[in-house]
Amino acid sequence: MKRILVVEDEQMLARIIGMKLEEEGYEVTHAYDGEQAYTLLSQPTLPDLVLLDILLPKMSGFDVLTKLHTEKLPIPKVIVFSNFAQKSDVEQAQKLGAIDYIVKAAFSPAEILSKVSAVLAAADASGDPAAPSPYAQFQSIQEVMPMSEVLRPGEPNNNP
């Protein structure tokens, strides 16, 4: 069974994603701040994949990755999961070893599950634990339900 660490301070969102992942047979662990994430990622047994938010209490997701690199600790496959969509944030995530970057507002929990599954399947198929995930499964951003619609169905949002 593949193990996934979901690092997300919005507990409702973390639970929704965790439930979707567990429904598909993944073992899910949660961390709700950067210090918890760092502690879990400093252990000898690592998850197969980390879904990592950037803006976290106590220590940012970037700080977690930087500290792991500085201490030369092994880092599992990481998908950054953030509302920051600036090019510099994506580049920083890649520089720190993230193999993918998901903008929260653009993906539903089902799409996130699909991307996580694709990353793990691509790594398994290639034998390369850092293999990039395929984007081919996502036909169009218009087909993706915004996270706000999942969390607050029917309520207006600020998306154009």
N, C-alpha and C positions, 0 to 999 in steps of 0.2 A: 504494500500500500504506500503510495507516494504521500510525503508529508509536506505541508505548506504552512508557512508562517505568514499570517496576515497582520501587517503593521499599519494600523489605522486608528486615529484618535476619536473619530466619530463612531461611537460604539454601535449605533443602530446600523450604519452602513457596514461596519465590520461584521456584525451578526448576519446581515442579509447575504453578504458575499460568502461568509463561512458556511451558512446553511446550504447555499448553492453548491459549494465545493464538496461538502460532506455528502450531499445527495448523489454526487457522482463518484463517491467512494474514496475521496481524499481524506487524510487525517489532518485536521486543522488546529493550529495553535494561534492564539492571538497575543499581540503586544499592543498596548494602547499609548505608549510613548517611546521616545528614542532610547532611553536608558534601558527599558525592558527589552527592546529589540536587541540592543548591543549585548546585554547579559545573555539572552538566548542564543545569539550568534557567536558568543565566545565559548560555548560549550563544545565538547568533543563531538557530540552527535548533532549534525546539522540537518535542517530540513532540505528537501529536494529543490524547493523553490521558495522565494520570499516575494511577497507582494508588498512593496514598501512605499508608504506615503512620504512626502518630503516635509511638509509643514507639520511638525509634531511637538508636543510639550517636551521639555527637558533637554532634548537633543534632536536636531533635524535628521531626516533620512540621509542627507548628504554627509552630515557629521558622523553618523553611524558607519557609513561605508568608508569614509576617510580614516576613522579610528581603526577599523578592521585592517585596512591597507597598511597604515602606519605600524601597527603591531604585527604585521605579516601573518595574520590569521587567515585561514581558508574562508572563502566567501562562496556560498552557493549561487545558483542561478537567481538573478534579481530582476523583477519587473517593477519599475518605478510606476507608482499609481498616484497621480497628483492632479490638482486643478491648475498648476502652473504649466502653461503651454508655450513659454518663451523658448526660442531656439537655444539660448544660453543654458537653460535648465536641462533641455534634452541632451545637449553636448556635455554638460557636467555629469549627467547620469551615465552617459556612455563612457566618459573618461574614467569614472569610478567603477566600471565593470558591469553596469546594467545591460541586459541583453534586449530589453524592450522598454517602452515608455507608453503608458496609457493615460490619457487625459480623462479624469473622472467624469466630467460633464458630458463627454461624448460617447460613453459606453454604459450599457445596462449590465446588471449582474450576469445575465446569460451570456452576453458578449465577452465579458471578462472571463467567465468560465471557459468559453471556447478558446480564448487566447491562451489561458493558462494550460489547457489541455494540449494545444498546438505546440507550445514551447516545450513541454515535457515530452511529447511524442517526437518532435524534431530532434531533441537531445538524445532520446532513446534510439531513434533510427540511425542517427549519425555516429553514435558512440561518443560524441563530443559534448560534454556537459555545458559548454558555453555556446552551443549552436544557436544562431538567431532564430526567432520564430517566424513562420511564414505569415505574410499579410494577405495572401491571395484569397483567404476565406471571407474577407470583408469586402463586399461588393461596393458599398457606398456608405458614406457617413450619414446620409439621409435615412438609411434603413435601420440605424441604431437609435434605440430609445434613450433619451437623456436620463441621467441618474435622477434628476429632479422629478421626472414623471414617475419613476419607480418609487421614490420616497414619499412624494406628495402628489398622488394622482389627481388630475383635474385642476390643480392649483396653477395659476399663471406663473411663468418663470420669465427670466430676463433674456432668454435666448431669442435671437432674431428668427 
